[in-house]
Amino acid sequence: MARVCDLTGKRPQVGNNVSHANNKTKRKFYPNLQKKKFYVPEEDAWITLKVSTSAIRTINKNGISAVLKKAVADGYIVY
């Protein structure tokens, strides 16, 4: 299961754990992904998406239809 947001394309970033002695070891920063069902009135259907919490906030602000259109235009969703 890939840890990628379906709408924004957010994926894990790579960085370092830095100890008190300034030793550096590789680590990953994972996006905060949630499985969520959304109702799309234009299609009269429920869809399940794996989205980041920031994408959920954007959906609450702009609406699911506008966010889906932008995701298709940006190439994150392919129909």
Secondary structure, DSSP 8 states (H G I E B T S, - for coil): -----TTT----EEEEEE-TT--EEEEEE---EEEEEEEETTTTEEEEEEEEHHHHHHHHHH-HHHHHHHHHHHTSS--
